[in-house]
Amino acid sequence: MTEDQKHLLSQLKPGQHFTVQKVNAKGEIRRRLVDIGFLKEEKGVVIREALFCDPIEVEIKNTKVSLRRSEAEMINIKVMEQ
């Protein structure tokens, strides 16, 4: 994958780095994601995924967070090569 490709956070595999582009959620879930650190241009990495691929663990702003795939589908990201 190249640095320019845009995806949803839910599409990434463990070890892939990303930059947040936009949070496409509304209401309480949007506020929660923004409070956690999913802000535009914030960098993060997918650490691991559970046995059946849900939830995923993400590190963002030096904090590890578990997200359901349904929540991760609300976050537009740009894949970064490492």
C-alpha positions as CSV (number, residue, x, y, z in Angstrom):
1,M,0.0,0.0,0.0
2,T,1.2,3.5,-0.8
3,E,1.1,6.4,1.5
4,D,-1.7,8.1,-0.5
5,Q,-4.2,5.3,-0.2
6,K,-7.2,6.2,1.9
7,H,-9.1,3.6,3.9
8,L,-11.2,3.0,6.9
9,L,-9.5,2.0,10.1
10,S,-11.5,-1.2,10.2
11,Q,-9.6,-2.4,7.1
12,L,-6.1,-2.4,8.6
13,K,-4.2,-5.3,9.9
14,P,-1.9,-5.5,12.9
15,G,1.4,-3.6,12.4
16,Q,-0.1,-1.1,9.9
17,H,0.4,2.6,10.7
18,F,-2.1,5.3,9.8
19,T,-3.0,9.0,10.0
20,V,-6.5,10.0,10.9
21,Q,-8.3,11.9,8.2
22,K,-11.9,12.2,9.5
23,V,-14.3,10.8,12.0
24,N,-17.6,10.1,10.3
25,A,-19.6,9.5,13.5
26,K,-22.3,11.7,15.2
27,G,-23.4,12.3,18.7
28,E,-22.0,10.5,21.7
29,I,-19.8,8.1,19.7
30,R,-18.1,11.0,17.9
31,R,-17.4,12.7,21.1
32,R,-16.0,9.6,22.6
33,L,-13.7,8.9,19.6
34,V,-12.4,12.5,19.6
35,D,-11.8,12.5,23.3
36,I,-9.8,9.3,23.0
37,G,-7.6,11.0,20.4
38,F,-8.9,10.3,17.0
39,L,-8.2,13.8,15.7
40,K,-7.3,14.9,12.2
41,E,-3.6,14.3,11.3
42,E,-3.1,12.2,14.5
43,K,-0.9,9.2,13.9
44,G,-1.5,5.7,15.2
45,V,-0.8,2.0,14.7
46,V,-3.0,-1.2,14.8
47,I,-1.5,-3.4,17.6
48,R,-3.5,-6.5,17.3
49,E,-7.0,-8.0,16.6
50,A,-9.0,-10.4,18.6
51,L,-9.5,-14.1,17.6
52,F,-12.5,-13.4,15.3
53,C,-11.1,-10.0,14.3
54,D,-13.3,-8.0,16.6
55,P,-12.3,-5.8,18.5
56,I,-9.0,-4.4,17.3
57,E,-6.4,-2.7,19.6
58,V,-5.0,0.6,18.4
59,E,-2.3,2.8,19.8
60,I,-3.0,6.5,19.4
61,K,-1.5,9.4,21.4
62,N,0.6,6.9,23.4
63,T,-2.6,5.2,24.6
64,K,-3.9,1.7,23.7
65,V,-7.6,1.6,22.8
66,S,-9.8,-1.3,21.9
67,L,-12.4,-0.5,19.2
68,R,-15.2,-2.6,17.7
69,R,-14.9,-3.0,14.0
70,S,-18.2,-1.0,13.7
71,E,-16.6,1.9,15.5
72,A,-13.4,1.6,13.4
73,E,-15.6,1.8,10.2
74,M,-16.4,5.4,11.2
75,I,-12.8,6.6,11.0
76,N,-11.3,7.5,7.6
77,I,-7.5,7.1,7.6
78,K,-4.5,7.4,5.4
79,V,-2.2,4.3,5.4
80,M,1.4,5.1,6.2
81,E,4.4,3.0,5.1
82,Q,6.8,2.1,7.9
